[in-house]
Amino acid sequence: MLRLMVAYRLRIELPDRPGALAGVTSEIATSHANILAIEVHEVDGDTAIDEIVVEVDERWTPGPLAASLAASGAGAVLSSRQVTASDDPVAGALDAVVAMVGGDPEAVDAECSTALLALALGSSARLLDIDNAVLHPAGRLAVDRRGTIVTQEGDGWTLAALDDPKDPHTVALVTRPLDMRYSATEVSRVEALLRIRRSLLIGRATAAT
């Protein structure tokens, strides 16, 4: 009988030490999952967060793998979702960037917000000017420190990033659930996206004069 194979994207937190990833991949193999891709993210402190795409039988569920990782101490499954054809967050963000470059000027921020949600797996994303950003605790802290900050607010994390640390015009606020810590890789991607947006808007303003 032919079985249908599906893919899952697993977000796994593991100790930031040599051999830790090998322990995770061993547990994945034991769960009868075939690894298709691994994306390593760095985070501050003594842990790392990796995104691992696995191919599995349609009857496979992530629960037993999460339990075995926890029992062995190899890692913790922070999130899992079945992969769709358009699941790649970087590809989704790049599509939004293309729309930012080629679209109507009024649509730039809407497309930038879409890209922010894709790159940072956010629940919400807002672009605020400085006057409005400082009314938000995370936005004010980012402006005061002249740099990106990540802080816990309520039942989630908020990432506040500036479009330019030296002369900020815009602050991006991206939120997501508390069980999904932001990695340094995601922070860098958000900062790069804001630089693209700023450069694009400056270029259009210059062309219009």
C-alpha positions in Angstrom: 0.0 0.0 0.0 1.4 3.4 -1.1 1.7 5.8 1.8 1.5 9.5 1.4 4.5 11.4 2.6 4.3 14.9 4.1 6.7 17.4 5.5 6.9 19.3 8.8 8.9 22.3 9.8 10.1 21.9 13.4 11.5 24.7 15.5 13.7 23.1 18.2 15.6 24.7 21.0 18.8 22.9 22.0 22.0 23.5 24.1 24.6 25.6 22.3 27.4 23.1 22.6 29.3 20.7 20.4 27.4 17.6 19.6 24.0 19.0 20.6 22.6 19.0 17.0 23.8 15.4 16.5 21.7 14.4 19.5 18.6 16.1 18.0 19.1 14.5 14.6 19.5 11.1 16.2 16.2 11.4 18.0 14.6 12.6 14.7 15.9 9.5 12.9 14.6 7.3 15.7 11.1 8.8 15.2 11.2 7.6 11.6 11.5 11.1 10.1 13.8 11.9 7.2 15.6 15.3 7.5 15.3 17.5 4.4 16.8 20.7 5.6 18.4 22.3 8.7 18.6 26.0 9.3 20.8 26.9 12.3 19.9 30.1 14.2 22.0 31.6 16.9 20.6 33.1 20.1 22.1 34.9 23.0 23.1 32.8 26.0 23.7 29.0 26.2 21.0 27.8 23.8 20.4 27.8 20.0 17.2 27.5 17.9 17.2 25.4 14.8 14.5 25.0 12.2 14.5 21.4 10.8 12.3 20.3 7.9 11.5 16.6 8.0 9.7 14.2 5.6 7.4 11.8 7.3 4.5 9.3 6.8 1.1 11.1 6.8 0.2 9.3 10.1 3.3 10.7 11.9 2.8 13.3 14.6 5.4 15.5 16.4 4.2 14.6 19.9 6.3 11.5 20.4 9.4 13.2 19.0 8.9 16.2 21.4 8.6 13.7 24.3 11.7 11.8 23.4 13.7 15.0 22.9 12.6 16.3 26.3 13.3 12.9 28.0 16.8 12.7 26.6 17.6 16.3 27.3 18.6 16.8 23.6 16.2 19.7 23.0 12.7 21.0 23.1 10.2 21.3 20.3 9.0 24.9 20.3 6.6 24.7 17.4 5.7 22.3 14.5 3.6 22.9 11.5 3.0 20.9 8.3 4.8 22.4 5.3 2.8 23.8 2.4 4.0 24.7 -1.0 4.5 28.4 0.0 5.9 27.7 3.5 9.4 29.0 3.1 9.5 32.3 5.1 12.5 33.7 3.3 10.9 33.1 -0.2 7.7 34.7 1.1 9.7 37.7 2.4 11.6 38.1 -0.9 8.3 38.1 -2.8 7.1 40.9 -0.6 10.4 42.8 -1.2 9.9 42.5 -5.0 6.4 44.0 -4.5 7.9 46.8 -2.4 10.3 47.7 -5.2 7.9 47.4 -8.1 4.6 48.4 -6.5 2.8 51.6 -5.7 4.6 53.8 -3.1 1.5 53.6 -0.9 1.8 49.8 -0.8 5.4 49.8 0.4 4.6 49.6 4.1 1.9 47.0 3.6 4.3 44.8 1.7 7.1 45.5 4.3 4.8 44.3 7.1 4.1 41.2 5.1 7.8 40.5 4.8 8.3 41.2 8.5 5.7 38.6 9.4 7.3 36.1 7.1 10.9 36.7 8.2 10.2 36.8 12.0 7.3 34.4 12.0 5.4 37.1 13.8 1.8 37.3 15.0 1.6 41.0 14.2 3.9 43.6 12.7 3.7 47.4 12.7 5.8 50.2 11.3 5.7 53.4 13.4 7.3 56.8 13.0 9.5 57.9 15.9 6.8 60.1 17.5 4.4 57.1 17.7 7.1 54.5 18.4 8.1 56.2 21.7 4.6 55.9 23.0 5.1 52.1 23.0 7.4 50.8 25.8 9.5 48.6 23.5 9.6 51.3 20.8 10.8 53.9 23.3 13.5 51.5 24.7 14.8 50.8 21.2 14.9 54.5 20.4 16.6 55.4 23.7 19.2 52.6 23.2 19.6 53.3 19.4 19.4 49.6 18.6 17.1 46.6 18.3 15.6 45.2 21.5 13.6 42.1 22.3 11.4 42.2 25.4 8.7 40.2 27.0 5.3 41.9 27.0 2.3 40.1 28.4 2.1 36.6 27.0 4.5 37.2 24.1 7.7 38.6 22.8 8.1 42.0 21.1 10.9 42.8 18.8 11.5 46.5 18.2 14.0 47.4 15.4 15.1 50.7 14.0 15.6 51.5 10.3 18.8 53.3 11.2 20.4 53.3 14.6 22.2 56.7 14.1 19.2 58.5 12.6 16.1 56.5 13.0 12.9 57.5 11.2 10.9 54.2 11.6 10.6 51.5 14.3 9.2 48.1 13.4 7.4 46.3 16.2 6.9 42.5 15.7 5.2 40.3 18.2 4.8 36.6 18.6 4.0 34.0 21.3 6.2 33.6 24.4 7.2 30.0 23.5 9.0 31.2 20.4 12.1 33.2 21.2 13.6 35.4 18.6 17.0 34.3 17.3 19.9 36.5 16.3 19.4 35.4 12.7 15.8 36.6 12.7 16.8 40.0 14.2 19.4 40.5 11.5 16.9 39.7 8.8 14.4 42.3 10.2 17.1 44.9 10.4 18.2 44.2 6.8 14.6 44.5 5.6 14.2 47.9 7.3 17.4 49.1 5.6 15.9 48.0 2.2 12.7 49.9 3.0 14.5 53.1 4.0 16.8 53.0 1.0 13.8 52.5 -1.3 11.8 55.4 0.2 14.8 57.7 0.1 15.5 56.8 -3.5 11.9 57.5 -4.5 11.9 60.8 -2.7 15.1 61.8 -4.4 13.7 60.8 -7.8 10.6 62.9 -7.2 12.6 66.1 -6.6 
